[in-house]
């Protein structure tokens, strides 16, 4: 079953001009919308675990033994994980530099939530790290500040496990396009207030079901 989540915009991004667009053939009709679906790059997807105030474990790249990424706080070890997903915007099936973004959605398949009775509020942050190699400091919002971010609503709960969740990330995609970024890169993390010991596992398979289970960015543009 598909679940749809709305968002709360937590950072004002540049407005997109919708008036006076060309390409209407002179008849006053808007240009046709184009929708493209972009799977995340499994070579650059990963997560960072903070194991102590000054130590981190970086896991990047899906492999035979790594087929998922994690976000939240491990309820046993009490270490925090932050997920990083990379979607290429250039090349075939990408987003033209001149495109005007209409809407964008991030789809993720939830493998598990620990504990299953937990509730996990999430932030999704637009970041930019080039080259796209994760380093420990990417965990830090001060060192690697978000370019824009959203709060996902409602929080994730046990009934989301085993489902594909669609999250509205239009404001983040607009910001990425305005900045001319080559990749749509997001950091997925617990929305920290009081720490909540709940850990979410996101499917990032490289197997036969990647097209339906791996993280996917769907963008509609003019």
N, C-alpha and C positions, 0 to 999 in steps of 0.2 A: 504494500500500500504506500502511496506517496503522501507525505505530509508537507505542508507549505508553512513556512515561517515568514512573518513580516519582520521589519527591522525598525530600530530607533536610530536615526542618524545622530551620531555623537560628534560630528565635526562637519562644519559647513564647507562644502566644496564649491569649486567654481561653477557658475551657472552655464548651461548649454543654450546657445541661441537656436531657437526653433523657427524664427521668422526669416523670411527672405532666402530660403534654401533654394539652390539651383537644382537643375536636373528634372524639372517638371515638364520639359518639352514645350514650355510657353503656354500651356493650357490651364494653369492654375492648380493642377493636381500635385500632391506631394509625391516625391520619389518613392518607389516601392521599397518596403522594408526587407532587409536580408537577415536571416537568422543562421548563426553558425555555432557549432558545438565543438569545444576544444577539451580534450582530455589532458589532465595534468601530466607533467614529464616525470616518469618514475625514476629517472636518473638523478633528479634534483629534489624530489619530494623527500621529506625527512622530519625528524623531531629532535629537540634538544631537551635533555633531562637535567635539572639542577639538583645535584646530589649533595651539595653543601653550599654555604654562602659564597664560596670561591671556586667551586669545581663543577664541571659540566660534562655530560656525555652526549656527544653529537652522533646521531645515526642518520645517514643520508644515502639515498639510493635503494630502490627495491631490489631484492635478490631472491634466491631460492629459499632463504631462511627469514627474510624480512618482507612481509606482504601487507603491512599496515602501519599506521602512524598513530600517535597518542597525544591527547590534550587533556589537561586537568591535573589533579593531585592524586597520586597513588595512595589509596586508603590504608595500605600496610606500611610501606616505606616512608610515606609522607613526603616524597619528592615530587616536584612539579615538572610536568611535560608541556612543551609548546610545539605545535605542529607547524610545518612550513610546506606550502604547496606552490608549485610553479607551473603557470600556464603560458606557453609561448603565444605571442600575439602577432608575430610576423610570419611571412611565408604563406604557403598554400593553406587556405582555410582560416587564415588569421583575420585581423581587423585592419582595414585600410587606415592610413594616417589621417585621411580627410573625413573619416566616418563620424557621424553624429550618433551617439549612443542613445538608444530608446530605453532598453532595459537589459538587465543581466542577472543571472541566477547561478548560484553555486550549488551543485548537487553532491552530497556525500552519503555514503552508505555506512550505517552505524553497526559495527560488529558486536560491540559489547559496551556495557556501562557497569562499572564496579564502584560500590555495590549496586545491585540491580534496583534497589529501592531509592537510590540517590537522585538528586536533582542538580543539574550542572548548568549554570549560566555561562554563556560564552561571549567573548569578543572576537570579531574577525577584523584584522588590521591589514591595510595595504602597506607593504614594505617594498624596498628595492635594494637588493644586494647583488652586485655585479663585480666579478663573475659570480654566477649563482652557486657558490660553494659555501655551505654553512660553516660558521665559526662560532665558538662559545658566546661571544659578545652579541650575536644576533638575538639571543634570548632576552637581552636587556632592552627595555623600552626607552631607556635614556640614551644608550649608545646607538641603538638602531630604532629611532623613533618612528612611529606610524605616520604615514603621509595622510591617512584618513582612517577612520574606523567606524564600525557599527556594533551595536549591542543586539544580539539575537534574541528574539522574543517569540514564544515563551521559552524558558529553559528546557534543556533536554532531560527526559525522564526514561524510565525503563521501557515504556511502550514504544519508544523510538528505535529500540534495538531490533535489528533485522529488517529495517526499512530504509528507503532512500529519502533523504530529507532535502528539500529545495529551499534555499535561503536567498532572499533578495539582496544582491550586492551591487545594485545599479549605481549608487553613489560612489562606490569604490572604483567601478569600471570607468565612470565619467572622469574621475580624478586621474586614473592611469592614462586615459586617452589624452586628457589635457596636458599631461606631462610628457607625452610621447614615449612612454615606457615600452620597451621591447617585450617585456614579460609582465603578466598579471601575477604578482607574488603576494601571498597572504600568510599572515601568522595567526594561527587559531589558538586561543588560550582561554583559561578560566577568567571570567569577569571578577577580578579579585576585590572583595570587601573583606569580611571575615573569611579566612580560608575554609573551603568546603572540600573535604577529602573524597572526591569523586573523580574517576578516571574514565575517559571515553576512548574507545578504539575505533579508528576510521579505516575502512577497507581501502587498500591501494594495490590490489592484486595485479600481477603481470600475466596472469593465466588467461585461459580462454574466455572468461567472463569479464575481462577488463572493461569492455565497452559498456557494460551495464552496471558494474560495481565500483569502478574506480572514480575518483573525484573528477567532476566535469563542470566546465564553465559554458553556459549557454548565453550568447549575446545576440540581441536584435538591434540592428543599426540601420541608418539611412545613408 
